């Protein structure tokens, strides 16, 4: 039995296989440690077998928790559902020792959904694998264990479906993990930076706390990285579409989902370009608006003593400060403080003549559009992208904005996430074929 199960789960490091012997009997025990409560294994099998207070065969036959399993084809599925397999005198029994994790795990806080699971991954690797295996009970799920950090020796797991994963991508991930040499790793963000996202404008690796997103990524042939002490998983590779894809999109209707995705792309364009367009139109191209709107904007700016780009930087600084305050303040006072602060500062700045009323509207639209992006690390990257675009708008107007957007598109088209084209905006599933020339990028 042990040989057959060992072959079936050859790449699973959380598989436990034991051959035990006492004075009169030899038994074989097999179970997946991340799915089973090992105290039950000890109480029902290991301790009675070791003490030999009663014939172990009689204990197994009298205990209704042990049930015979005569079909070897069901061994894999049985192990994946948290059972222990026991071979005794040529017969195989199963014992339900499932380690169930329910509400003791933290609830999702970063990626909240209306429908769908509310439990998040755990800071403990065993608990996280339990959650993933419970939702992805496949014999093809491989779990590799490694350590990262020359001093911290932090445990890390690679999780993937060995029949769906791209072998070239998996090899590239393994090679990068072998090359990293930082001394300490305490969070997944540090590992993301070491794997190549330190200087990129756009994130190429998704960090998520949701087990349903993790299982969906495994089904798509991606590799999941779990780090001990962090409740966030890394999904490799990730495309631009993945960051604009919310978990709710898997639960809503098709047309509503497509409408929401279109809205998010439109929001990305607005939050990146709107401040630069305001500067360009106010300073160079007011003829783009109708005469009535041009006069209205000019009237609102009549009391502002500064050029339009100074006005933009003042308001963007205020809104960025409010966002940071909402993140850093305790949750009980954060929303109240930032709401009151935003209202007071906006109204006071407009009445003092520092900014125009149109600029307050533009700033509000930019902030709200940024909040539409469902994944936090992409939302943070998009927040930064609007600032470099303001510089060419100051000197060249609409032409400068157009050139800046073109540079962003060229950069996105050239970007790769572990050999896969990054600028994929219409679908999530990765192609299983890989261009060897692109992998080295």
C-alpha positions in Angstrom: 0.0 0.0 0.0 2.7 2.5 0.9 4.5 2.0 -2.4 1.4 2.6 -4.4 0.4 5.7 -2.4 4.0 7.0 -2.5 4.0 6.7 -6.3 0.6 8.4 -6.5 1.6 11.4 -4.4 5.3 11.4 -5.4 5.6 15.2 -5.4 3.6 15.9 -2.2 5.8 16.7 0.8 3.0 16.7 3.2 2.3 13.0 2.7 3.1 10.8 5.7 3.9 7.1 5.3 4.7 4.9 8.3 5.4 1.2 8.7 5.0 0.2 12.4 5.9 -3.1 14.1 5.3 -4.5 17.6 5.9 -7.9 19.0 3.2 -9.6 16.9 2.0 -7.3 14.2 3.1 -5.1 11.4 0.8 -2.2 10.1 1.1 0.4 7.5 -0.3 3.9 7.9 -0.7 6.6 5.3 -2.2 10.1 5.6 -1.8 13.7 4.4 -0.6 15.6 7.4 -2.0 19.0 6.3 -5.5 17.5 6.0 -5.5 15.4 9.2 -5.7 16.0 12.9 -2.6 14.1 14.0 -3.9 13.9 17.5 -6.6 11.6 16.2 -4.0 9.5 14.4 -2.1 9.1 17.7 -5.2 8.4 19.8 -6.8 5.8 17.5 -3.8 4.1 15.9 -0.3 4.9 17.3 -0.9 4.8 21.0 -3.1 1.6 21.1 -0.7 -0.1 18.7 2.3 0.8 20.8 0.9 0.0 24.2 -0.6 -3.4 23.2 -3.0 -3.4 26.1 -5.6 -5.2 23.9 -5.2 -7.1 20.6 -5.0 -4.3 18.0 -6.9 -6.3 15.5 -9.9 -6.5 17.8 -9.8 -2.8 18.6 -9.9 -2.0 14.9 -12.7 -4.4 14.1 -14.9 -3.3 17.1 -14.4 0.4 16.5 -17.0 1.7 14.0 -14.7 4.6 13.1 -12.6 2.2 11.1 -14.2 1.1 7.8 -12.9 -1.3 5.3 -11.8 0.1 1.9 -11.3 -2.7 -0.6 -11.0 -0.7 -3.8 -7.4 0.6 -4.3 -8.6 3.1 -6.9 -10.3 5.0 -4.1 -7.2 5.4 -2.0 -6.1 8.7 -3.5 -9.6 10.4 -3.1 -9.9 9.0 0.4 -6.6 10.5 1.5 -7.5 13.9 -0.1 -10.6 14.1 2.1 -8.8 13.9 5.3 -8.9 10.1 6.0 -6.1 7.9 7.3 -5.4 4.6 5.5 -4.4 1.6 7.7 -3.3 -1.7 6.3 -3.7 -4.6 8.8 -3.3 -8.3 7.9 -3.7 -7.5 4.2 -6.9 -5.5 4.7 -7.1 -1.7 4.3 -9.2 0.4 6.7 -10.0 4.1 6.6 -10.3 6.4 9.6 -11.9 9.9 9.4 -9.3 12.2 10.9 -10.1 15.3 9.0 -8.7 18.6 10.4 -11.5 21.0 9.8 -10.8 24.7 9.8 -13.9 27.0 10.0 -14.3 30.4 11.6 -11.1 30.3 13.7 -9.3 31.4 10.6 -9.3 35.2 9.9 -12.0 36.6 7.6 -11.0 38.3 4.4 -10.2 42.0 4.9 -8.4 43.2 1.8 -10.4 41.4 -1.0 -14.0 41.4 0.3 -16.8 39.9 -1.8 -20.6 40.0 -1.5 -21.0 36.3 -2.5 -18.4 33.6 -2.1 -16.2 32.3 0.7 -15.4 34.8 3.5 -12.5 32.8 5.1 -9.0 33.8 4.1 -5.7 31.9 4.0 -3.8 31.4 7.3 -0.4 32.5 8.5 0.3 28.8 9.2 1.3 26.8 6.2 -0.5 23.6 7.3 -3.7 25.5 7.7 -3.3 27.2 4.3 -2.7 23.9 2.6 -5.7 22.4 4.4 -7.9 25.2 3.0 -6.5 24.8 -0.5 -6.7 21.0 -0.6 -10.2 21.1 0.8 -11.3 23.2 -2.2 -9.0 21.5 -4.8 -9.2 17.8 -3.9 -7.1 16.5 -6.8 -4.4 13.9 -6.9 -2.5 16.1 -9.3 -2.0 18.8 -6.8 1.8 19.0 -6.1 3.3 20.6 -3.0 7.0 21.4 -2.9 8.6 22.6 0.3 11.6 25.0 0.4 13.3 27.5 2.6 14.1 31.1 1.8 16.4 33.5 3.7 20.0 32.7 4.5 19.3 33.6 8.2 15.6 33.3 8.7 15.2 29.9 6.9 11.5 30.7 6.4 9.5 27.7 5.2 7.9 28.2 1.8 5.6 26.0 -0.3 5.1 25.8 -4.1 1.7 24.5 -5.0 0.5 23.7 -8.5 -1.4 21.1 -10.6 1.4 19.0 -12.1 -0.7 18.2 -15.2 -1.9 21.8 -15.9 1.2 23.8 -15.0 3.6 25.1 -17.7 6.9 23.2 -17.1 8.9 26.1 -18.5 7.3 28.6 -16.1 7.8 26.2 -13.2 11.4 25.8 -14.0 12.0 29.5 -14.2 10.3 30.0 -10.8 12.5 27.3 -9.3 15.6 28.9 -10.8 14.7 32.3 -9.4 14.1 30.9 -6.0 17.5 29.3 -6.0 19.2 32.6 -6.9 17.6 34.8 -4.2 19.9 35.3 -1.2 18.4 37.9 1.1 18.9 37.1 4.8 15.3 37.6 6.1 11.8 36.9 4.7 8.9 37.7 7.0 6.2 38.6 4.4 5.2 37.7 0.9 5.9 41.3 -0.3 9.6 40.9 0.4 9.6 37.7 -1.6 7.8 39.4 -4.5 10.5 42.1 -4.6 13.2 39.5 -4.7 11.5 37.6 -7.5 11.7 40.6 -9.8 9.1 43.3 -8.9 11.4 45.6 -7.2 11.7 48.3 -10.0 8.8 47.5 -12.2 6.0 50.1 -12.7 3.3 47.4 -12.9 3.2 44.4 -10.6 3.8 41.1 -12.4 2.9 38.8 -9.4 -0.5 38.9 -7.7 -0.7 38.8 -3.9 -4.0 37.5 -2.6 -5.6 36.3 0.6 -8.5 34.5 -1.0 -8.4 30.6 -1.3 -11.0 30.7 -4.1 -8.7 32.9 -6.2 -5.8 30.6 -5.4 -7.7 27.5 -6.5 -8.9 29.2 -9.7 -5.3 30.1 -10.5 -4.2 26.5 -9.9 -6.9 25.3 -12.3 -5.5 27.8 -14.9 -2.1 26.2 -14.6 -0.4 28.8 -12.4 2.0 28.3 -9.5 1.1 29.4 -5.9 3.8 30.5 -3.4 2.9 30.3 0.3 5.2 31.7 3.0 5.2 30.7 6.6 4.0 33.6 8.8 2.1 35.4 6.0 -1.6 34.9 5.2 -1.1 36.1 1.6 -0.3 33.9 -1.3 1.6 34.8 -4.5 0.2 33.8 -7.9 2.7 33.3 -10.7 2.5 34.3 -13.5 -0.1 37.1 -13.5 -1.4 39.2 -16.4 -2.9 42.7 -16.6 -6.4 41.1 -16.9 -5.9 39.2 -13.6 -5.4 42.4 -11.7 -8.6 43.9 -13.2 -10.6 40.7 -12.5 -12.5 40.7 -9.2 -13.5 37.5 -7.4 -17.2 38.5 -7.7 -16.8 38.2 -11.5 -16.8 34.4 -11.0 -20.2 34.5 -9.3 -22.2 37.2 -11.1 -23.9 36.9 -14.5 -21.9 37.1 -17.7 -23.1 40.4 -19.0 -22.9 42.1 -15.6 -19.4 40.8 -15.2 -18.3 42.2 -18.6 -19.9 45.5 -17.8 -18.0 45.8 -14.6 -14.7 44.8 -16.2 -15.3 47.5 -18.9 -16.0 50.0 -16.1 -12.7 49.1 -14.4 -10.7 49.6 -17.6 -12.3 53.0 -18.1 -11.5 53.9 -14.4 -7.9 53.0 -15.0 -7.7 55.3 -18.0 -9.4 58.1 -16.0 -7.2 57.8 -12.9 -4.0 57.8 -14.9 -4.8 60.5 -17.5 -7.3 62.9 -15.9 -4.8 65.1 -13.9 -2.5 65.4 -16.9 -5.4 66.2 -19.2 -6.6 68.9 -16.9 -3.2 70.6 -17.0 -2.9 70.2 -20.8 -6.3 71.6 -21.5 -6.1 74.5 -19.0 -2.7 75.5 -20.2 -2.6 74.7 -23.9 -5.8 73.4 -25.4 -8.9 75.1 -24.0 -10.5 75.0 -27.4 -11.3 71.3 -26.9 -14.3 72.3 -24.8 -17.4 74.2 -25.9 -17.3 78.0 -25.3 -19.8 77.9 -22.4 -17.8 75.2 -20.5 -14.5 77.1 -21.2 -15.9 80.3 -19.7 -17.2 78.4 -16.7 -13.8 76.8 -16.0 -12.0 80.1 -16.6 -14.4 81.8 -14.1 -13.8 79.1 -11.4 -10.0 79.6 -11.8 -10.1 83.4 -11.8 -9.2 83.6 -8.1 -6.5 80.9 -8.3 -3.0 82.7 -8.4 -1.0 79.6 -9.5 -0.6 77.8 -12.8 -2.8 74.7 -13.3 0.0 72.2 -12.6 0.6 73.7 -9.1 -3.1 73.4 -8.5 -3.0 69.8 -9.5 0.0 69.0 -7.3 -1.7 70.6 -4.3 -4.9 68.6 -4.6 -3.1 65.3 -5.4 -0.9 65.8 -2.4 -4.0 66.3 -0.2 -5.8 63.3 -1.6 -2.7 61.0 -1.3 -2.3 62.2 2.4 -5.9 61.3 3.1 -5.6 57.9 1.5 -2.5 57.2 3.6 -4.2 58.4 6.7 -7.2 56.1 6.1 -4.8 53.2 5.9 -2.6 54.0 8.9 -5.2 55.2 11.4 -7.1 52.7 13.5 -10.1 51.4 11.7 -12.6 52.8 14.2 -11.6 56.4 13.5 -9.9 56.2 10.1 -13.0 56.5 7.9 -14.5 59.3 10.0 -11.2 61.3 10.2 -10.5 61.1 6.5 -14.1 61.9 5.5 -14.2 65.0 7.7 -10.7 66.0 6.7 -11.5 65.7 3.0 -14.6 67.8 3.3 -13.0 70.5 5.3 -9.8 70.7 3.4 -11.5 70.7 0.0 -14.0 73.4 0.9 -11.4 75.6 2.7 -8.9 75.3 -0.3 -11.6 76.3 -2.7 -12.7 79.3 -0.7 -9.2 80.4 -0.1 -8.5 80.5 -3.8 -5.8 77.8 -3.8 -7.7 75.5 -6.1 -10.8 75.8 -8.4 -14.0 73.9 -7.9 -13.4 72.0 -11.2 -10.1 70.8 -9.7 -11.9 69.4 -6.7 -14.2 67.4 -9.0 -11.2 66.1 -11.0 -9.4 65.0 -7.9 -12.6 63.2 -6.6 -13.0 61.4 -9.9 -9.3 60.3 -9.8 -9.6 59.0 -6.3 -12.9 57.1 -6.8 -11.6 55.6 -10.1 -8.5 54.3 -8.3 -10.7 52.6 -5.7 -12.5 50.6 -8.4 -9.4 48.5 -9.1 -10.0 45.2 -7.2 -6.4 44.2 -6.4 -4.4 46.3 -4.0 -0.9 46.1 -5.4 -2.2 47.1 -8.9 -4.2 49.9 -7.3 -1.1 51.2 -5.6 0.9 51.1 -8.9 -1.9 52.9 -10.8 -1.8 55.7 -8.1 1.8 56.4 -9.0 1.4 56.4 -12.8 -0.5 59.7 -13.0 2.5 61.7 -11.7 5.0 61.1 -14.5 2.3 61.9 -17.1 1.8 65.4 -15.7 5.4 66.4 -16.6 5.0 66.1 -20.4 1.6 67.7 -20.1 3.2 70.8 -18.5 5.5 71.4 -21.4 3.7 69.9 -24.4 0.0 69.8 -23.7 -2.2 67.1 -25.2 0.8 65.9 -27.4 2.8 65.2 -24.3 -0.1 63.3 -22.7 -0.5 61.2 -25.8 3.2 60.5 -25.9 3.3 59.5 -22.3 0.3 57.1 -22.7 2.1 55.6 -25.8 5.2 55.0 -23.7 3.1 53.2 -21.0 1.5 51.0 -23.7 4.9 50.1 -25.2 6.2 49.2 -21.8 3.2 47.0 -21.1 3.5 45.3 -24.4 7.1 44.5 -23.7 6.6 43.3 -20.2 6.7 39.6 -19.3 5.6 37.7 -16.2 7.8 34.6 -16.0 7.9 34.3 -19.8 4.2 35.0 -20.4 3.0 38.1 -22.2 1.8 40.5 -19.5 -0.5 42.9 -21.4 -3.3 40.4 -21.8 -6.6 42.2 -21.3 -9.3 39.9 -22.6 -8.8 36.6 -20.8 -7.4 34.9 -17.7 -6.2 31.5 -18.9 -2.6 31.2 -19.8 -1.3 29.4 -22.9 0.5 26.2 -22.1 3.1 26.8 -24.8 6.0 29.1 -24.0 8.4 30.9 -26.2 11.9 30.0 -24.9 13.3 33.3 -26.1 10.8 35.2 -24.0 11.5 33.3 -20.8 14.8 34.9 -20.3 13.3 38.4 -20.1 
